Amino acid sequence: MIRVLVADDQALVRGALAAMLGLETDIEVVAQVGSGDEVVDAARLHRADVALLDVQMPGKDGLTAAADLRAAVLGCRVIVCTTFGRPGYLARAMAAGASGFVVKDAPPEQLVDAVRRVHAGLRVVDPVLAAESLASGASPLTERERDVLLRAQDGGTVSDLARALHLSDGTVRNHLSSAIGKTGARTRAEAVRLAEEHGWL
């Protein structure tokens, strides 16, 4: 049996995924969680072979949880399953150690096949998204520019951002200016929006 953990913050989606996978004779859903913070403990407790993780969850997002899981539970493979098929998410998921990346509107048999293939040690990536990811290239943002834009999502002044990130106002302005230029935006808010759309945040 392939022991699967399902992590999704929407109970209805989580339950539907678990029910669908549970119909297979060789797959058992051993745990369901609603936040990224619960993933590692649940995978360890229930000895999951494969973890199916949503990207956007409360607490740790799915990509951070994927990296933590790969470090803490070596035998558990990760599939990122998300509504947001963004090329930047794919690149970040692979960097975090995920073995698969599928979108939620894929046919059910594709997800079941992905679970089996990833469990067997293979990589599975949505082909359309893989092509888009190759075409768009890697994120142009540095880690610090990404941090600044993440903080800027909630608004606030440059001084607010600087305090939260333990940087000077001037350093934050420089990172914002650079991020705005790299995203082709005109404003900070537009830079945040464009970076989100590409999956760079």
C-alpha positions in Angstrom: 0.0 0.0 0.0 1.1 3.6 -0.8 0.5 5.6 2.4 -0.5 9.2 1.5 -0.8 12.4 3.5 -3.1 15.1 2.0 -2.4 18.7 3.1 -4.8 21.4 1.9 -6.4 24.3 3.8 -9.8 23.8 2.2 -11.6 21.0 4.0 -13.9 20.2 1.0 -10.9 19.9 -1.4 -8.9 17.9 1.1 -11.8 15.5 1.7 -12.4 15.1 -2.0 -8.8 14.4 -2.8 -8.7 11.8 0.1 -11.9 10.2 -1.1 -10.7 9.9 -4.7 -7.4 8.4 -3.7 -9.0 6.1 -1.2 -10.9 4.4 -4.1 -7.7 2.9 -5.3 -6.8 -0.6 -4.0 -3.1 0.2 -3.7 -3.4 3.7 -2.0 -4.4 4.5 1.6 -4.8 8.1 2.8 -3.3 7.9 6.3 -3.6 11.6 7.3 -5.2 14.9 6.3 -4.0 18.3 7.6 -5.1 21.8 6.9 -1.9 23.8 7.4 1.7 23.6 6.4 2.8 23.6 10.1 1.2 20.2 10.6 2.8 18.4 7.6 6.1 17.1 9.1 4.6 15.8 12.3 1.7 14.1 10.5 4.0 12.5 7.9 6.3 11.2 10.6 3.4 10.0 12.9 1.6 8.2 10.1 4.7 7.0 8.2 3.5 8.6 4.9 5.2 7.5 1.7 3.9 10.4 -0.4 2.7 13.8 0.7 0.3 15.7 -1.5 0.7 19.4 -0.6 -1.2 22.5 -1.6 0.9 25.7 -2.1 -1.1 28.3 -0.3 -1.9 27.2 3.2 -1.9 29.0 6.6 1.3 28.7 8.7 4.1 27.4 6.4 3.1 27.4 2.7 3.3 24.1 0.9 6.7 24.9 -0.7 8.3 25.6 2.7 6.6 22.5 4.1 8.0 20.5 1.2 11.5 21.5 2.0 11.1 20.8 5.7 9.5 17.4 5.0 12.3 16.3 2.6 14.8 17.2 5.3 12.9 15.6 8.3 11.3 12.5 6.8 13.7 11.1 4.2 11.5 8.4 2.9 8.5 10.6 2.1 8.2 11.9 -1.4 6.3 15.2 -2.2 3.8 16.1 -4.8 2.7 19.7 -5.0 -0.9 19.9 -6.0 -2.2 23.4 -6.5 -4.9 25.5 -8.2 -2.1 28.0 -9.1 -0.2 26.6 -12.0 2.5 29.3 -12.0 5.9 28.6 -13.5 7.7 30.2 -10.5 5.9 27.8 -8.2 7.1 24.9 -10.2 10.8 26.0 -10.0 10.5 26.6 -6.3 8.8 23.3 -5.7 11.6 21.4 -7.5 14.2 23.4 -5.6 12.4 22.4 -2.3 12.8 18.7 -3.2 9.3 18.0 -4.6 9.1 15.0 -6.9 5.9 16.0 -8.6 3.8 19.0 -9.5 0.2 18.8 -10.7 -2.6 21.2 -11.0 -6.0 20.5 -9.3 -7.9 20.7 -12.5 -6.0 17.7 -13.9 -8.1 14.6 -14.6 -8.3 12.4 -11.4 -6.5 9.5 -13.1 -3.5 11.8 -13.7 -3.2 12.5 -10.0 -3.5 8.9 -9.1 -0.8 8.1 -11.7 1.4 10.8 -10.3 1.1 9.3 -6.8 2.2 5.9 -8.1 5.0 7.2 -10.2 6.4 9.4 -7.5 6.2 6.6 -5.0 8.2 4.5 -7.5 11.0 7.1 -7.5 10.0 9.0 -10.7 9.4 12.7 -11.3 6.0 13.9 -12.5 5.4 17.5 -13.8 2.4 18.9 -15.6 3.7 19.2 -19.2 2.0 22.5 -20.0 3.5 24.1 -16.9 6.9 22.6 -17.5 6.9 24.3 -21.0 5.8 27.6 -19.5 8.5 27.4 -16.8 11.2 26.8 -19.4 9.9 29.7 -21.5 9.7 32.2 -18.6 13.0 31.3 -17.0 14.0 31.5 -13.4 12.9 34.3 -11.0 15.0 37.4 -11.5 14.5 38.4 -7.8 17.2 38.0 -5.2 16.2 36.4 -2.0 16.3 39.7 -0.2 14.2 41.4 -2.9 11.7 38.6 -2.5 11.6 39.1 1.2 10.9 42.8 0.8 8.1 42.2 -1.7 6.6 39.6 0.6 6.5 42.1 3.4 5.2 44.7 1.0 2.1 42.6 0.3 0.6 43.8 3.6 1.2 47.5 2.8 3.0 49.8 5.2 5.6 52.4 4.8 9.3 51.9 3.9 10.1 52.4 7.5 7.6 49.7 8.5 9.2 47.3 6.1 12.7 48.2 7.3 11.8 47.6 10.9 10.2 44.2 10.2 13.2 43.1 8.1 15.8 44.7 10.4 17.2 46.7 7.5 17.8 50.5 7.0 15.2 52.5 5.1 17.7 53.1 2.3 18.4 49.4 1.9 14.7 48.7 1.6 14.2 51.5 -0.9 17.1 50.0 -3.0 15.6 46.5 -2.9 12.1 47.8 -3.8 13.5 49.9 -6.7 15.4 46.9 -8.0 12.4 44.6 -7.7 10.2 47.1 -9.5 12.7 47.3 -12.3 13.1 43.5 -12.6 9.3 42.9 -12.7 8.7 45.7 -15.2 6.3 47.3 -12.8 5.6 51.0 -12.2 4.8 50.8 -8.6 5.5 48.7 -5.5 1.9 47.3 -5.5 2.3 46.3 -9.2 5.6 44.7 -8.5 4.0 42.5 -5.8 1.1 41.6 -8.1 3.4 40.6 -11.0 5.7 38.6 -8.8 2.7 36.8 -7.3 1.3 36.0 -10.8 4.7 34.5 -11.8 4.9 32.5 -8.6 8.1 34.2 -7.5 6.7 35.0 -4.0 
